[in-house]
Amino acid sequence: MKPLPETIRGVLFDLDGTLLDSAPDLYAALVVQCAEEGVAPPPYAPVREVVSRGARAVLRCAFAERGEPALEALIPRYLQLYQAAMAHQTKAFDGVDDLLARIEAHGLHWGIVTNKAGFLTDELVSRIGWAGRVSAVVSGDTLPVKKPDPAPVLLACEWAGVEPAHCLFVGDDRRDIQAGMAAGLYTVAVSWGYLDGGDPHTWGADVVLAHPAELVALLQLQPVAA
């Protein structure tokens, strides 16, 4: 494990699979669309594994044989169905609420860098109740590029008012680690997320953690008396 920077001012997170377990709602939308299209829905497990890759990857689990042009045509309806189902079953992973509360209590900033479309990100963050707490939210269409490009991470640092050298980037996908490293942040790969079928120990992250409580310990975020 690489030592932490001497001073930490902020923590940036991927959203789906890192802070939020959103796969149940993403899968529910796919099941509805399968019914509309007269196709048997795929099992949940392989869909959960790929949800970090976005709508195309999810739809490919059920409609791959139709080809990519047909998949593209299905995306608008899928996003409509997902928006309707969003936050019905989505919840923070165990330990995330405590982690965020301790980050705030210690005066650190936290932000979100996701490849999710902005209209979905903003609505989901609001429904979860984080809109008034998060210091920066950079979505997949905020800039012309998205992760693994470092630009969204650097923009989130700017909006949150923290220098990259004093910030962590936490994610459950190789692209998160690539973006964080390229932006000059301390990178944390988490094994509690979706992982896209990969092994986070092979991504080159500065540290790999199995539970949000381990990040609490790493940052020494002791409880703050009320």
C-alpha positions in Angstrom: 0.0 0.0 0.0 1.3 3.4 -0.9 1.4 5.9 2.0 -1.3 8.6 2.0 -0.4 12.2 1.2 0.6 14.0 4.3 -2.5 16.3 4.1 -5.9 15.2 2.8 -8.4 17.9 1.9 -11.0 15.9 0.0 -12.3 12.6 -1.4 -13.8 12.0 -4.8 -16.0 9.0 -5.5 -17.4 7.1 -8.4 -21.2 6.8 -8.0 -22.7 3.5 -9.1 -20.9 0.5 -7.5 -18.9 2.7 -5.2 -21.3 4.9 -3.2 -24.6 3.5 -4.4 -25.8 0.0 -5.1 -28.0 1.0 -8.0 -27.9 -2.3 -9.9 -31.4 -3.5 -8.7 -33.1 -0.5 -10.3 -31.0 -0.7 -13.5 -32.0 -4.4 -13.7 -35.7 -3.7 -13.0 -35.8 -1.3 -15.9 -34.2 -4.0 -18.1 -36.8 -6.5 -17.0 -39.7 -4.1 -18.0 -38.1 -3.5 -21.4 -37.6 -7.2 -22.0 -41.3 -7.7 -21.4 -42.1 -4.9 -23.8 -39.9 -6.5 -26.4 -41.1 -10.0 -25.8 -37.7 -11.3 -24.7 -36.9 -13.3 -21.6 -34.9 -11.3 -19.1 -31.3 -12.4 -18.4 -30.3 -13.4 -14.8 -29.5 -10.6 -12.4 -25.8 -11.5 -11.7 -24.3 -10.9 -15.1 -26.2 -7.6 -15.4 -25.0 -6.4 -12.1 -21.5 -7.1 -13.1 -21.6 -4.7 -16.1 -23.8 -1.9 -14.9 -20.8 0.4 -14.4 -20.3 0.4 -18.2 -23.7 2.0 -18.8 -26.9 1.4 -20.7 -25.4 -0.3 -23.7 -23.7 -2.9 -21.6 -26.9 -3.6 -19.7 -29.0 -3.9 -22.8 -26.4 -6.1 -24.4 -27.1 -8.7 -21.7 -30.6 -9.2 -23.2 -30.4 -8.0 -26.8 -26.9 -8.7 -28.0 -28.1 -10.9 -30.8 -29.9 -7.9 -32.4 -26.7 -6.1 -33.1 -25.3 -2.7 -32.1 -27.6 -0.5 -34.2 -30.7 -2.1 -32.6 -29.1 -1.6 -29.2 -28.7 2.1 -29.8 -32.4 2.3 -30.7 -33.3 0.7 -27.4 -31.3 3.1 -25.2 -33.8 6.0 -25.0 -36.6 3.8 -23.8 -34.3 2.0 -21.4 -33.2 5.3 -19.8 -36.9 6.4 -19.6 -37.7 3.2 -17.7 -34.7 3.5 -15.5 -35.5 7.1 -14.6 -39.0 6.0 -13.5 -37.5 3.3 -11.4 -34.5 5.2 -10.1 -34.0 5.2 -6.3 -36.8 2.7 -5.7 -34.3 0.0 -4.6 -31.1 2.0 -4.9 -29.3 2.6 -1.6 -25.9 3.4 -0.3 -23.6 0.5 0.3 -23.3 -0.6 4.0 -20.9 1.8 5.7 -21.1 4.6 3.1 -23.4 6.9 5.1 -21.1 6.7 8.1 -18.1 7.3 5.9 -19.6 10.5 4.4 -20.8 11.8 7.7 -17.3 11.4 9.1 -15.7 13.1 6.1 -18.0 16.0 6.6 -17.4 16.1 10.4 -13.7 16.4 9.8 -14.1 19.3 7.5 -13.1 17.5 4.3 -14.9 18.0 1.0 -16.3 15.1 -1.0 -17.5 14.9 -4.6 -18.7 12.5 -7.3 -17.2 11.8 -10.7 -19.4 9.4 -12.7 -19.9 8.4 -16.4 -23.6 8.5 -15.8 -25.6 11.0 -17.8 -26.0 14.3 -16.0 -29.8 14.4 -15.9 -29.8 11.0 -14.2 -27.0 11.8 -11.9 -28.5 15.0 -10.6 -31.9 13.4 -10.1 -30.4 10.4 -8.3 -28.2 12.5 -6.0 -31.2 14.6 -5.1 -33.5 11.6 -4.4 -30.8 10.0 -2.2 -30.6 13.3 -0.2 -27.0 14.2 -1.0 -27.6 17.3 -3.2 -27.0 19.8 -0.4 -23.9 17.9 0.9 -21.7 17.1 -2.1 -19.1 19.6 -3.0 -18.8 18.7 -6.7 -20.7 16.5 -9.1 -19.2 15.8 -12.5 -21.2 13.5 -14.8 -20.4 11.7 -18.0 -21.6 14.5 -20.2 -20.3 17.4 -18.2 -17.2 17.5 -20.4 -16.6 16.2 -24.0 -14.6 13.4 -22.3 -15.3 11.0 -19.5 -13.3 8.5 -17.3 -10.7 7.1 -17.8 -9.7 10.6 -19.1 -8.5 12.6 -16.1 -10.3 15.8 -17.1 -13.5 15.1 -15.1 -11.5 14.3 -12.0 -9.5 17.5 -12.3 -12.7 19.5 -12.8 -14.2 17.9 -9.7 -11.1 18.9 -7.7 -11.5 22.5 -9.0 -15.2 22.6 -8.1 -14.6 21.1 -4.7 -11.7 23.5 -4.0 -9.1 20.9 -3.4 -5.7 20.3 -5.0 -5.3 16.9 -6.7 -2.2 16.1 -4.6 -4.3 16.4 -1.4 -7.3 14.4 -2.6 -8.3 10.7 -3.0 -10.3 9.1 -5.8 -12.3 6.0 -4.9 -13.8 3.7 -7.4 -14.9 0.2 -8.3 -13.8 0.1 -12.0 -10.4 0.1 -13.7 -11.3 3.4 -15.4 -11.7 5.1 -12.1 -8.1 4.2 -11.1 -6.8 5.2 -14.5 -8.5 8.6 -14.3 -7.4 9.2 -10.7 -3.8 8.2 -11.4 -3.6 10.4 -14.5 -5.0 13.3 -12.5 -2.5 12.9 -9.7 -4.8 11.7 -7.0 -4.2 9.0 -4.4 -6.3 6.1 -5.8 -8.5 3.7 -3.9 -10.0 0.6 -5.6 -12.9 -0.9 -3.7 -13.8 -4.6 -3.9 -17.4 -4.1 -2.6 -18.6 -2.7 -6.0 -19.4 -4.2 -9.4 -15.8 -4.5 -10.6 -16.8 -5.1 -14.3 -15.7 -8.7 -13.9 -12.1 -7.6 -13.0 -9.8 -8.0 -10.1 -9.1 -4.6 -8.4 -5.7 -5.8 -7.2 -4.5 -5.8 -10.8 -5.5 -2.1 -11.5 -2.5 -0.5 -10.0 -4.4 1.4 -7.3 -2.5 2.8 -4.4 -4.6 0.7 -2.1 -7.5 -1.8 -2.4 -10.2 -1.8 0.3 -13.0 -4.2 1.0 -15.4 -2.1 3.1 -16.1 1.7 3.6 -15.0 1.2 7.2 -11.5 0.5 6.0 -11.4 3.9 4.3 -12.6 5.4 7.6 -9.7 3.7 9.3 -7.2 4.7 6.6 -8.2 8.4 6.9 -8.3 8.1 10.7 -11.8 9.6 10.7 -12.5 9.2 14.3 -16.1 10.0 15.6 -16.6 13.7 16.3 -18.5 14.5 19.4 -21.8 16.3 18.9 
